[in-house]
Amino acid sequence: MDLSFSFDRDAEPVAWQGDLAVLMIGVRARQSASRTAVAQAAGDAVQRPAPSAFAPENGSFNGQVAAAITRWKDE
């Protein structure tokens, strides 16, 4: 975060240029009309995969390393 600017309470606020506002509205409209946005809006965004779909059977992402750590801890 850049905090090197001076803060002046009496300074006039900077107004956005009209061209920039129109540009931002155009960008937003194009993004919301994209195929990706339409597909995600049509689907259930809250749907999540079951945890078991990604969890390994042994409960560790690397079973051999987990076994080595367990053996080392017991020594």
mmCIF file of the N, C-alpha and C atoms, coordinates in Angstrom:
data_MODEL
# 
_entry.id   MODEL 
# 
loop_
_atom_site.group_PDB 
_atom_site.id 
_atom_site.type_symbol 
_atom_site.label_atom_id 
_atom_site.label_alt_id 
_atom_site.label_comp_id 
_atom_site.label_asym_id 
_atom_site.label_entity_id 
_atom_site.label_seq_id 
_atom_site.pdbx_PDB_ins_code 
_atom_site.Cartn_x 
_atom_site.Cartn_y 
_atom_site.Cartn_z 
_atom_site.occupancy 
_atom_site.B_iso_or_equiv 
_atom_site.pdbx_formal_charge 
_atom_site.auth_seq_id 
_atom_site.auth_comp_id 
_atom_site.auth_asym_id 
_atom_site.auth_atom_id 
_atom_site.pdbx_PDB_model_num 
ATOM 1   N N  . MET A 1 1  ? 0.852   -1.156  0.000   1.00 0.00 ? 1  MET A N  1 
ATOM 2   C CA . MET A 1 1  ? 0.000   0.000   0.000   1.00 0.00 ? 1  MET A CA 1 
ATOM 3   C C  . MET A 1 1  ? 0.904   1.226   0.000   1.00 0.00 ? 1  MET A C  1 
ATOM 4   N N  . ASP A 1 2  ? 0.639   2.157   -0.906  1.00 0.00 ? 2  ASP A N  1 
ATOM 5   C CA . ASP A 1 2  ? 1.436   3.374   -1.009  1.00 0.00 ? 2  ASP A CA 1 
ATOM 6   C C  . ASP A 1 2  ? 0.795   4.460   -0.161  1.00 0.00 ? 2  ASP A C  1 
ATOM 7   N N  . LEU A 1 3  ? 1.452   4.834   0.921   1.00 0.00 ? 3  LEU A N  1 
ATOM 8   C CA . LEU A 1 3  ? 0.944   5.886   1.803   1.00 0.00 ? 3  LEU A CA 1 
ATOM 9   C C  . LEU A 1 3  ? 1.787   7.146   1.700   1.00 0.00 ? 3  LEU A C  1 
ATOM 10  N N  . SER A 1 4  ? 2.509   7.303   0.596   1.00 0.00 ? 4  SER A N  1 
ATOM 11  C CA . SER A 1 4  ? 3.388   8.451   0.447   1.00 0.00 ? 4  SER A CA 1 
ATOM 12  C C  . SER A 1 4  ? 2.653   9.708   -0.022  1.00 0.00 ? 4  SER A C  1 
ATOM 13  N N  . PHE A 1 5  ? 1.384   9.609   -0.343  1.00 0.00 ? 5  PHE A N  1 
ATOM 14  C CA . PHE A 1 5  ? 0.644   10.786  -0.794  1.00 0.00 ? 5  PHE A CA 1 
ATOM 15  C C  . PHE A 1 5  ? 0.275   11.651  0.408   1.00 0.00 ? 5  PHE A C  1 
ATOM 16  N N  . SER A 1 6  ? 0.063   12.923  0.138   1.00 0.00 ? 6  SER A N  1 
ATOM 17  C CA . SER A 1 6  ? -0.357  13.818  1.224   1.00 0.00 ? 6  SER A CA 1 
ATOM 18  C C  . SER A 1 6  ? -1.878  13.874  1.258   1.00 0.00 ? 6  SER A C  1 
ATOM 19  N N  . PHE A 1 7  ? -2.435  13.877  2.438   1.00 0.00 ? 7  PHE A N  1 
ATOM 20  C CA . PHE A 1 7  ? -3.891  13.901  2.598   1.00 0.00 ? 7  PHE A CA 1 
ATOM 21  C C  . PHE A 1 7  ? -4.300  15.308  2.995   1.00 0.00 ? 7  PHE A C  1 
ATOM 22  N N  . ASP A 1 8  ? -5.090  15.930  2.157   1.00 0.00 ? 8  ASP A N  1 
ATOM 23  C CA . ASP A 1 8  ? -5.526  17.302  2.411   1.00 0.00 ? 8  ASP A CA 1 
ATOM 24  C C  . ASP A 1 8  ? -7.045  17.314  2.446   1.00 0.00 ? 8  ASP A C  1 
ATOM 25  N N  . ARG A 1 9  ? -7.611  17.593  3.602   1.00 0.00 ? 9  ARG A N  1 
ATOM 26  C CA . ARG A 1 9  ? -9.066  17.589  3.742   1.00 0.00 ? 9  ARG A CA 1 
ATOM 27  C C  . ARG A 1 9  ? -9.735  18.713  2.952   1.00 0.00 ? 9  ARG A C  1 
ATOM 28  N N  . ASP A 1 10 ? -9.002  19.775  2.663   1.00 0.00 ? 10 ASP A N  1 
ATOM 29  C CA . ASP A 1 10 ? -9.584  20.913  1.949   1.00 0.00 ? 10 ASP A CA 1 
ATOM 30  C C  . ASP A 1 10 ? -9.460  20.791  0.436   1.00 0.00 ? 10 ASP A C  1 
ATOM 31  N N  . ALA A 1 11 ? -8.816  19.742  -0.043  1.00 0.00 ? 11 ALA A N  1 
ATOM 32  C CA . ALA A 1 11 ? -8.629  19.578  -1.483  1.00 0.00 ? 11 ALA A CA 1 
ATOM 33  C C  . ALA A 1 11 ? -9.949  19.202  -2.145  1.00 0.00 ? 11 ALA A C  1 
ATOM 34  N N  . GLU A 1 12 ? -10.106 19.651  -3.367  1.00 0.00 ? 12 GLU A N  1 
ATOM 35  C CA . GLU A 1 12 ? -11.302 19.322  -4.141  1.00 0.00 ? 12 GLU A CA 1 
ATOM 36  C C  . GLU A 1 12 ? -11.234 17.860  -4.582  1.00 0.00 ? 12 GLU A C  1 
ATOM 37  N N  . PRO A 1 13 ? -12.347 17.140  -4.514  1.00 0.00 ? 13 PRO A N  1 
ATOM 38  C CA . PRO A 1 13 ? -12.333 15.754  -4.999  1.00 0.00 ? 13 PRO A CA 1 
ATOM 39  C C  . PRO A 1 13 ? -12.132 15.730  -6.512  1.00 0.00 ? 13 PRO A C  1 
ATOM 40  N N  . VAL A 1 14 ? -11.485 14.701  -6.977  1.00 0.00 ? 14 VAL A N  1 
ATOM 41  C CA . VAL A 1 14 ? -11.226 14.560  -8.407  1.00 0.00 ? 14 VAL A CA 1 
ATOM 42  C C  . VAL A 1 14 ? -12.439 13.916  -9.054  1.00 0.00 ? 14 VAL A C  1 
ATOM 43  N N  . ALA A 1 15 ? -12.932 14.545  -10.091 1.00 0.00 ? 15 ALA A N  1 
ATOM 44  C CA . ALA A 1 15 ? -14.092 14.005  -10.809 1.00 0.00 ? 15 ALA A CA 1 
ATOM 45  C C  . ALA A 1 15 ? -13.610 13.056  -11.903 1.00 0.00 ? 15 ALA A C  1 
ATOM 46  N N  . TRP A 1 16 ? -14.314 11.956  -12.073 1.00 0.00 ? 16 TRP A N  1 
ATOM 47  C CA . TRP A 1 16 ? -13.988 11.022  -13.145 1.00 0.00 ? 16 TRP A CA 1 
ATOM 48  C C  . TRP A 1 16 ? -14.383 11.638  -14.470 1.00 0.00 ? 16 TRP A C  1 
ATOM 49  N N  . GLN A 1 17 ? -13.584 11.397  -15.456 1.00 0.00 ? 17 GLN A N  1 
ATOM 50  C CA . GLN A 1 17 ? -13.918 11.874  -16.793 1.00 0.00 ? 17 GLN A CA 1 
ATOM 51  C C  . GLN A 1 17 ? -15.071 11.049  -17.340 1.00 0.00 ? 17 GLN A C  1 
ATOM 52  N N  . GLY A 1 18 ? -15.935 11.696  -18.088 1.00 0.00 ? 18 GLY A N  1 
ATOM 53  C CA . GLY A 1 18 ? -17.084 11.001  -18.659 1.00 0.00 ? 18 GLY A CA 1 
ATOM 54  C C  . GLY A 1 18 ? -16.680 9.862   -19.567 1.00 0.00 ? 18 GLY A C  1 
ATOM 55  N N  . ASP A 1 19 ? -15.587 10.044  -20.318 1.00 0.00 ? 19 ASP A N  1 
ATOM 56  C CA . ASP A 1 19 ? -15.140 8.985   -21.225 1.00 0.00 ? 19 ASP A CA 1 
ATOM 57  C C  . ASP A 1 19 ? -14.739 7.724   -20.461 1.00 0.00 ? 19 ASP A C  1 
ATOM 58  N N  . LEU A 1 20 ? -14.115 7.894   -19.311 1.00 0.00 ? 20 LEU A N  1 
ATOM 59  C CA . LEU A 1 20 ? -13.711 6.740   -18.512 1.00 0.00 ? 20 LEU A CA 1 
ATOM 60  C C  . LEU A 1 20 ? -14.933 5.998   -17.980 1.00 0.00 ? 20 LEU A C  1 
ATOM 61  N N  . ALA A 1 21 ? -15.935 6.744   -17.536 1.00 0.00 ? 21 ALA A N  1 
ATOM 62  C CA . ALA A 1 21 ? -17.155 6.109   -17.032 1.00 0.00 ? 21 ALA A CA 1 
ATOM 63  C C  . ALA A 1 21 ? -17.835 5.301   -18.132 1.00 0.00 ? 21 ALA A C  1 
ATOM 64  N N  . VAL A 1 22 ? -17.905 5.855   -19.324 1.00 0.00 ? 22 VAL A N  1 
ATOM 65  C CA . VAL A 1 22 ? -18.522 5.147   -20.452 1.00 0.00 ? 22 VAL A CA 1 
ATOM 66  C C  . VAL A 1 22 ? -17.707 3.908   -20.798 1.00 0.00 ? 22 VAL A C  1 
ATOM 67  N N  . LEU A 1 23 ? -16.387 4.037   -20.771 1.00 0.00 ? 23 LEU A N  1 
ATOM 68  C CA . LEU A 1 23 ? -15.524 2.893   -21.050 1.00 0.00 ? 23 LEU A CA 1 
ATOM 69  C C  . LEU A 1 23 ? -15.751 1.778   -20.035 1.00 0.00 ? 23 LEU A C  1 
ATOM 70  N N  . MET A 1 24 ? -15.818 2.118   -18.748 1.00 0.00 ? 24 MET A N  1 
ATOM 71  C CA . MET A 1 24 ? -16.028 1.109   -17.708 1.00 0.00 ? 24 MET A CA 1 
ATOM 72  C C  . MET A 1 24 ? -17.383 0.422   -17.851 1.00 0.00 ? 24 MET A C  1 
ATOM 73  N N  . ILE A 1 25 ? -18.402 1.160   -18.216 1.00 0.00 ? 25 ILE A N  1 
ATOM 74  C CA . ILE A 1 25 ? -19.728 0.565   -18.429 1.00 0.00 ? 25 ILE A CA 1 
ATOM 75  C C  . ILE A 1 25 ? -19.689 -0.390  -19.608 1.00 0.00 ? 25 ILE A C  1 
ATOM 76  N N  . GLY A 1 26 ? -18.986 0.000   -20.665 1.00 0.00 ? 26 GLY A N  1 
ATOM 77  C CA . GLY A 1 26 ? -18.866 -0.871  -21.833 1.00 0.00 ? 26 GLY A CA 1 
ATOM 78  C C  . GLY A 1 26 ? -18.129 -2.158  -21.517 1.00 0.00 ? 26 GLY A C  1 
ATOM 79  N N  . VAL A 1 27 ? -17.059 -2.050  -20.741 1.00 0.00 ? 27 VAL A N  1 
ATOM 80  C CA . VAL A 1 27 ? -16.297 -3.240  -20.345 1.00 0.00 ? 27 VAL A CA 1 
ATOM 81  C C  . VAL A 1 27 ? -17.174 -4.170  -19.526 1.00 0.00 ? 27 VAL A C  1 
ATOM 82  N N  . ARG A 1 28 ? -17.908 -3.617  -18.586 1.00 0.00 ? 28 ARG A N  1 
ATOM 83  C CA . ARG A 1 28 ? -18.796 -4.427  -17.733 1.00 0.00 ? 28 ARG A CA 1 
ATOM 84  C C  . ARG A 1 28 ? -19.868 -5.123  -18.568 1.00 0.00 ? 28 ARG A C  1 
ATOM 85  N N  . ALA A 1 29 ? -20.422 -4.420  -19.528 1.00 0.00 ? 29 ALA A N  1 
ATOM 86  C CA . ALA A 1 29 ? -21.462 -5.018  -20.374 1.00 0.00 ? 29 ALA A CA 1 
ATOM 87  C C  . ALA A 1 29 ? -20.895 -6.164  -21.205 1.00 0.00 ? 29 ALA A C  1 
ATOM 88  N N  . ARG A 1 30 ? -19.700 -5.980  -21.755 1.00 0.00 ? 30 ARG A N  1 
ATOM 89  C CA . ARG A 1 30 ? -19.098 -7.053  -22.558 1.00 0.00 ? 30 ARG A CA 1 
ATOM 90  C C  . ARG A 1 30 ? -18.750 -8.259  -21.690 1.00 0.00 ? 30 ARG A C  1 
ATOM 91  N N  . GLN A 1 31 ? -18.261 -8.014  -20.486 1.00 0.00 ? 31 GLN A N  1 
ATOM 92  C CA . GLN A 1 31 ? -17.914 -9.130  -19.609 1.00 0.00 ? 31 GLN A CA 1 
ATOM 93  C C  . GLN A 1 31 ? -19.148 -9.912  -19.187 1.00 0.00 ? 31 GLN A C  1 
ATOM 94  N N  . SER A 1 32 ? -20.230 -9.222  -18.885 1.00 0.00 ? 32 SER A N  1 
ATOM 95  C CA . SER A 1 32 ? -21.432 -9.931  -18.435 1.00 0.00 ? 32 SER A CA 1 
ATOM 96  C C  . SER A 1 32 ? -22.114 -10.672 -19.571 1.00 0.00 ? 32 SER A C  1 
ATOM 97  N N  . ALA A 1 33 ? -21.814 -10.299 -20.809 1.00 0.00 ? 33 ALA A N  1 
ATOM 98  C CA . ALA A 1 33 ? -22.417 -10.980 -21.952 1.00 0.00 ? 33 ALA A CA 1 
ATOM 99  C C  . ALA A 1 33 ? -21.532 -12.106 -22.484 1.00 0.00 ? 33 ALA A C  1 
ATOM 100 N N  . SER A 1 34 ? -20.395 -12.347 -21.859 1.00 0.00 ? 34 SER A N  1 
ATOM 101 C CA . SER A 1 34 ? -19.494 -13.391 -22.342 1.00 0.00 ? 34 SER A CA 1 
ATOM 102 C C  . SER A 1 34 ? -20.116 -14.771 -22.144 1.00 0.00 ? 34 SER A C  1 
ATOM 103 N N  . ARG A 1 35 ? -19.638 -15.728 -22.934 1.00 0.00 ? 35 ARG A N  1 
ATOM 104 C CA . ARG A 1 35 ? -20.173 -17.093 -22.832 1.00 0.00 ? 35 ARG A CA 1 
ATOM 105 C C  . ARG A 1 35 ? -19.912 -17.691 -21.455 1.00 0.00 ? 35 ARG A C  1 
ATOM 106 N N  . THR A 1 36 ? -18.773 -17.360 -20.864 1.00 0.00 ? 36 THR A N  1 
ATOM 107 C CA . THR A 1 36 ? -18.457 -17.886 -19.534 1.00 0.00 ? 36 THR A CA 1 
ATOM 108 C C  . THR A 1 36 ? -19.436 -17.362 -18.497 1.00 0.00 ? 36 THR A C  1 
ATOM 109 N N  . ALA A 1 37 ? -19.713 -16.058 -18.536 1.00 0.00 ? 37 ALA A N  1 
ATOM 110 C CA . ALA A 1 37 ? -20.641 -15.468 -17.569 1.00 0.00 ? 37 ALA A CA 1 
ATOM 111 C C  . ALA A 1 37 ? -22.044 -16.033 -17.746 1.00 0.00 ? 37 ALA A C  1 
ATOM 112 N N  . VAL A 1 38 ? -22.459 -16.204 -18.978 1.00 0.00 ? 38 VAL A N  1 
ATOM 113 C CA . VAL A 1 38 ? -23.796 -16.752 -19.238 1.00 0.00 ? 38 VAL A CA 1 
ATOM 114 C C  . VAL A 1 38 ? -23.884 -18.197 -18.747 1.00 0.00 ? 38 VAL A C  1 
ATOM 115 N N  . ALA A 1 39 ? -22.845 -18.989 -18.982 1.00 0.00 ? 39 ALA A N  1 
ATOM 116 C CA . ALA A 1 39 ? -22.850 -20.392 -18.543 1.00 0.00 ? 39 ALA A CA 1 
ATOM 117 C C  . ALA A 1 39 ? -22.873 -20.492 -17.026 1.00 0.00 ? 39 ALA A C  1 
ATOM 118 N N  . GLN A 1 40 ? -22.110 -19.641 -16.349 1.00 0.00 ? 40 GLN A N  1 
ATOM 119 C CA . GLN A 1 40 ? -22.105 -19.696 -14.892 1.00 0.00 ? 40 GLN A CA 1 
ATOM 120 C C  . GLN A 1 40 ? -23.421 -19.199 -14.311 1.00 0.00 ? 40 GLN A C  1 
ATOM 121 N N  . ALA A 1 41 ? -24.042 -18.232 -14.944 1.00 0.00 ? 41 ALA A N  1 
ATOM 122 C CA . ALA A 1 41 ? -25.326 -17.735 -14.456 1.00 0.00 ? 41 ALA A CA 1 
ATOM 123 C C  . ALA A 1 41 ? -26.414 -18.789 -14.632 1.00 0.00 ? 41 ALA A C  1 
ATOM 124 N N  . ALA A 1 42 ? -26.300 -19.610 -15.670 1.00 0.00 ? 42 ALA A N  1 
ATOM 125 C CA . ALA A 1 42 ? -27.307 -20.638 -15.925 1.00 0.00 ? 42 ALA A CA 1 
ATOM 126 C C  . ALA A 1 42 ? -27.167 -21.820 -14.972 1.00 0.00 ? 42 ALA A C  1 
ATOM 127 N N  . GLY A 1 43 ? -25.949 -22.087 -14.500 1.00 0.00 ? 43 GLY A N  1 
ATOM 128 C CA . GLY A 1 43 ? -25.713 -23.222 -13.613 1.00 0.00 ? 43 GLY A CA 1 
ATOM 129 C C  . GLY A 1 43 ? -25.903 -22.844 -12.161 1.00 0.00 ? 43 GLY A C  1 
ATOM 130 N N  . ASP A 1 44 ? -25.774 -23.838 -11.315 1.00 0.00 ? 44 ASP A N  1 
ATOM 131 C CA . ASP A 1 44 ? -25.883 -23.622 -9.875  1.00 0.00 ? 44 ASP A CA 1 
ATOM 132 C C  . ASP A 1 44 ? -24.499 -23.278 -9.345  1.00 0.00 ? 44 ASP A C  1 
ATOM 133 N N  . ALA A 1 45 ? -24.271 -22.014 -9.034  1.00 0.00 ? 45 ALA A N  1 
ATOM 134 C CA . ALA A 1 45 ? -22.952 -21.558 -8.590  1.00 0.00 ? 45 ALA A CA 1 
ATOM 135 C C  . ALA A 1 45 ? -22.605 -22.069 -7.196  1.00 0.00 ? 45 ALA A C  1 
ATOM 136 N N  . VAL A 1 46 ? -23.591 -22.529 -6.439  1.00 0.00 ? 46 VAL A N  1 
ATOM 137 C CA . VAL A 1 46 ? -23.355 -22.979 -5.071  1.00 0.00 ? 46 VAL A CA 1 
ATOM 138 C C  . VAL A 1 46 ? -22.977 -24.458 -5.037  1.00 0.00 ? 46 VAL A C  1 
ATOM 139 N N  . GLN A 1 47 ? -23.197 -25.162 -6.129  1.00 0.00 ? 47 GLN A N  1 
ATOM 140 C CA . GLN A 1 47 ? -22.921 -26.593 -6.171  1.00 0.00 ? 47 GLN A CA 1 
ATOM 141 C C  . GLN A 1 47 ? -21.423 -26.841 -5.996  1.00 0.00 ? 47 GLN A C  1 
ATOM 142 N N  . ARG A 1 48 ? -21.068 -27.671 -5.050  1.00 0.00 ? 48 ARG A N  1 
ATOM 143 C CA . ARG A 1 48 ? -19.670 -27.993 -4.770  1.00 0.00 ? 48 ARG A CA 1 
ATOM 144 C C  . ARG A 1 48 ? -19.490 -29.510 -4.822  1.00 0.00 ? 48 ARG A C  1 
ATOM 145 N N  . PRO A 1 49 ? -18.323 -29.965 -5.243  1.00 0.00 ? 49 PRO A N  1 
ATOM 146 C CA . PRO A 1 49 ? -18.099 -31.414 -5.274  1.00 0.00 ? 49 PRO A CA 1 
ATOM 147 C C  . PRO A 1 49 ? -18.017 -31.983 -3.864  1.00 0.00 ? 49 PRO A C  1 
ATOM 148 N N  . ALA A 1 50 ? -18.321 -33.251 -3.746  1.00 0.00 ? 50 ALA A N  1 
ATOM 149 C CA . ALA A 1 50 ? -18.218 -33.924 -2.447  1.00 0.00 ? 50 ALA A CA 1 
ATOM 150 C C  . ALA A 1 50 ? -16.760 -33.929 -2.013  1.00 0.00 ? 50 ALA A C  1 
ATOM 151 N N  . PRO A 1 51 ? -16.488 -33.727 -0.727  1.00 0.00 ? 51 PRO A N  1 
ATOM 152 C CA . PRO A 1 51 ? -15.091 -33.720 -0.262  1.00 0.00 ? 51 PRO A CA 1 
ATOM 153 C C  . PRO A 1 51 ? -14.347 -35.006 -0.593  1.00 0.00 ? 51 PRO A C  1 
ATOM 154 N N  . SER A 1 52 ? -15.049 -36.117 -0.632  1.00 0.00 ? 52 SER A N  1 
ATOM 155 C CA . SER A 1 52 ? -14.388 -37.390 -0.919  1.00 0.00 ? 52 SER A CA 1 
ATOM 156 C C  . SER A 1 52 ? -13.868 -37.456 -2.352  1.00 0.00 ? 52 SER A C  1 
ATOM 157 N N  . ALA A 1 53 ? -14.335 -36.583 -3.219  1.00 0.00 ? 53 ALA A N  1 
ATOM 158 C CA . ALA A 1 53 ? -13.871 -36.587 -4.600  1.00 0.00 ? 53 ALA A CA 1 
ATOM 159 C C  . ALA A 1 53 ? -12.413 -36.151 -4.699  1.00 0.00 ? 53 ALA A C  1 
ATOM 160 N N  . PHE A 1 54 ? -11.939 -35.363 -3.748  1.00 0.00 ? 54 PHE A N  1 
ATOM 161 C CA . PHE A 1 54 ? -10.569 -34.874 -3.786  1.00 0.00 ? 54 PHE A CA 1 
ATOM 162 C C  . PHE A 1 54 ? -9.697  -35.416 -2.659  1.00 0.00 ? 54 PHE A C  1 
ATOM 163 N N  . ALA A 1 55 ? -10.296 -36.000 -1.641  1.00 0.00 ? 55 ALA A N  1 
ATOM 164 C CA . ALA A 1 55 ? -9.525  -36.483 -0.492  1.00 0.00 ? 55 ALA A CA 1 
ATOM 165 C C  . ALA A 1 55 ? -8.949  -37.862 -0.796  1.00 0.00 ? 55 ALA A C  1 
ATOM 166 N N  . PRO A 1 56 ? -7.665  -38.055 -0.568  1.00 0.00 ? 56 PRO A N  1 
ATOM 167 C CA . PRO A 1 56 ? -7.075  -39.380 -0.769  1.00 0.00 ? 56 PRO A CA 1 
ATOM 168 C C  . PRO A 1 56 ? -7.614  -40.374 0.257   1.00 0.00 ? 56 PRO A C  1 
ATOM 169 N N  . GLU A 1 57 ? -7.578  -41.646 -0.086  1.00 0.00 ? 57 GLU A N  1 
ATOM 170 C CA . GLU A 1 57 ? -8.123  -42.672 0.799   1.00 0.00 ? 57 GLU A CA 1 
ATOM 171 C C  . GLU A 1 57 ? -7.373  -42.752 2.122   1.00 0.00 ? 57 GLU A C  1 
ATOM 172 N N  . ASN A 1 58 ? -6.038  -42.538 2.097   1.00 0.00 ? 58 ASN A N  1 
ATOM 173 C CA . ASN A 1 58 ? -5.268  -42.658 3.335   1.00 0.00 ? 58 ASN A CA 1 
ATOM 174 C C  . ASN A 1 58 ? -5.266  -41.366 4.148   1.00 0.00 ? 58 ASN A C  1 
ATOM 175 N N  . GLY A 1 59 ? -5.940  -40.328 3.663   1.00 0.00 ? 59 GLY A N  1 
ATOM 176 C CA . GLY A 1 59 ? -6.041  -39.084 4.416   1.00 0.00 ? 59 GLY A CA 1 
ATOM 177 C C  . GLY A 1 59 ? -4.842  -38.172 4.266   1.00 0.00 ? 59 GLY A C  1 
ATOM 178 N N  . SER A 1 60 ? -3.875  -38.562 3.463   1.00 0.00 ? 60 SER A N  1 
ATOM 179 C CA . SER A 1 60 ? -2.680  -37.752 3.249   1.00 0.00 ? 60 SER A CA 1 
ATOM 180 C C  . SER A 1 60 ? -2.471  -37.581 1.753   1.00 0.00 ? 60 SER A C  1 
ATOM 181 N N  . PHE A 1 61 ? -1.989  -36.426 1.358   1.00 0.00 ? 61 PHE A N  1 
ATOM 182 C CA . PHE A 1 61 ? -1.759  -36.215 -0.066  1.00 0.00 ? 61 PHE A CA 1 
ATOM 183 C C  . PHE A 1 61 ? -0.527  -36.970 -0.555  1.00 0.00 ? 61 PHE A C  1 
ATOM 184 N N  . ASN A 1 62 ? 0.343   -37.378 0.353   1.00 0.00 ? 62 ASN A N  1 
ATOM 185 C CA . ASN A 1 62 ? 1.486   -38.201 -0.003  1.00 0.00 ? 62 ASN A CA 1 
ATOM 186 C C  . ASN A 1 62 ? 1.651   -39.236 1.104   1.00 0.00 ? 62 ASN A C  1 
ATOM 187 N N  . GLY A 1 63 ? 1.100   -40.398 0.885   1.00 0.00 ? 63 GLY A N  1 
ATOM 188 C CA . GLY A 1 63 ? 1.085   -41.445 1.899   1.00 0.00 ? 63 GLY A CA 1 
ATOM 189 C C  . GLY A 1 63 ? 2.468   -41.883 2.344   1.00 0.00 ? 63 GLY A C  1 
ATOM 190 N N  . GLN A 1 64 ? 3.437   -41.963 1.416   1.00 0.00 ? 64 GLN A N  1 
ATOM 191 C CA . GLN A 1 64 ? 4.789   -42.395 1.775   1.00 0.00 ? 64 GLN A CA 1 
ATOM 192 C C  . GLN A 1 64 ? 5.467   -41.387 2.695   1.00 0.00 ? 64 GLN A C  1 
ATOM 193 N N  . VAL A 1 65 ? 5.319   -40.110 2.408   1.00 0.00 ? 65 VAL A N  1 
ATOM 194 C CA . VAL A 1 65 ? 5.916   -39.080 3.263   1.00 0.00 ? 65 VAL A CA 1 
ATOM 195 C C  . VAL A 1 65 ? 5.243   -39.088 4.630   1.00 0.00 ? 65 VAL A C  1 
ATOM 196 N N  . ALA A 1 66 ? 3.924   -39.248 4.668   1.00 0.00 ? 66 ALA A N  1 
ATOM 197 C CA . ALA A 1 66 ? 3.217   -39.295 5.949   1.00 0.00 ? 66 ALA A CA 1 
ATOM 198 C C  . ALA A 1 66 ? 3.697   -40.475 6.786   1.00 0.00 ? 66 ALA A C  1 
ATOM 199 N N  . ALA A 1 67 ? 3.916   -41.625 6.149   1.00 0.00 ? 67 ALA A N  1 
ATOM 200 C CA . ALA A 1 67 ? 4.407   -42.796 6.878   1.00 0.00 ? 67 ALA A CA 1 
ATOM 201 C C  . ALA A 1 67 ? 5.820   -42.558 7.403   1.00 0.00 ? 67 ALA A C  1 
ATOM 202 N N  . ALA A 1 68 ? 6.679   -41.917 6.600   1.00 0.00 ? 68 ALA A N  1 
ATOM 203 C CA . ALA A 1 68 ? 8.048   -41.631 7.044   1.00 0.00 ? 68 ALA A CA 1 
ATOM 204 C C  . ALA A 1 68 ? 8.052   -40.672 8.225   1.00 0.00 ? 68 ALA A C  1 
ATOM 205 N N  . ILE A 1 69 ? 7.209   -39.667 8.199   1.00 0.00 ? 69 ILE A N  1 
ATOM 206 C CA . ILE A 1 69 ? 7.127   -38.719 9.316   1.00 0.00 ? 69 ILE A CA 1 
ATOM 207 C C  . ILE A 1 69 ? 6.627   -39.420 10.567  1.00 0.00 ? 69 ILE A C  1 
ATOM 208 N N  . THR A 1 70 ? 5.648   -40.296 10.407  1.00 0.00 ? 70 THR A N  1 
ATOM 209 C CA . THR A 1 70 ? 5.109   -41.028 11.554  1.00 0.00 ? 70 THR A CA 1 
ATOM 210 C C  . THR A 1 70 ? 6.174   -41.937 12.160  1.00 0.00 ? 70 THR A C  1 
ATOM 211 N N  . ARG A 1 71 ? 6.934   -42.649 11.300  1.00 0.00 ? 71 ARG A N  1 
ATOM 212 C CA . ARG A 1 71 ? 8.013   -43.510 11.801  1.00 0.00 ? 71 ARG A CA 1 
ATOM 213 C C  . ARG A 1 71 ? 9.072   -42.679 12.515  1.00 0.00 ? 71 ARG A C  1 
ATOM 214 N N  . TRP A 1 72 ? 9.441   -41.536 11.948  1.00 0.00 ? 72 TRP A N  1 
ATOM 215 C CA . TRP A 1 72 ? 10.466  -40.668 12.547  1.00 0.00 ? 72 TRP A CA 1 
ATOM 216 C C  . TRP A 1 72 ? 10.002  -40.147 13.903  1.00 0.00 ? 72 TRP A C  1 
ATOM 217 N N  . LYS A 1 73 ? 8.709   -39.797 13.990  1.00 0.00 ? 73 LYS A N  1 
ATOM 218 C CA . LYS A 1 73 ? 8.170   -39.257 15.238  1.00 0.00 ? 73 LYS A CA 1 
ATOM 219 C C  . LYS A 1 73 ? 8.196   -40.312 16.337  1.00 0.00 ? 73 LYS A C  1 
ATOM 220 N N  . ASP A 1 74 ? 7.987   -41.588 15.984  1.00 0.00 ? 74 ASP A N  1 
ATOM 221 C CA . ASP A 1 74 ? 7.940   -42.668 16.971  1.00 0.00 ? 74 ASP A CA 1 
ATOM 222 C C  . ASP A 1 74 ? 9.330   -43.143 17.402  1.00 0.00 ? 74 ASP A C  1 
ATOM 223 N N  . GLU A 1 75 ? 10.385  -42.734 16.702  1.00 0.00 ? 75 GLU A N  1 
ATOM 224 C CA . GLU A 1 75 ? 11.745  -43.185 17.058  1.00 0.00 ? 75 GLU A CA 1 
ATOM 225 C C  . GLU A 1 75 ? 12.258  -42.501 18.293  1.00 0.00 ? 75 GLU A C  1 
# 
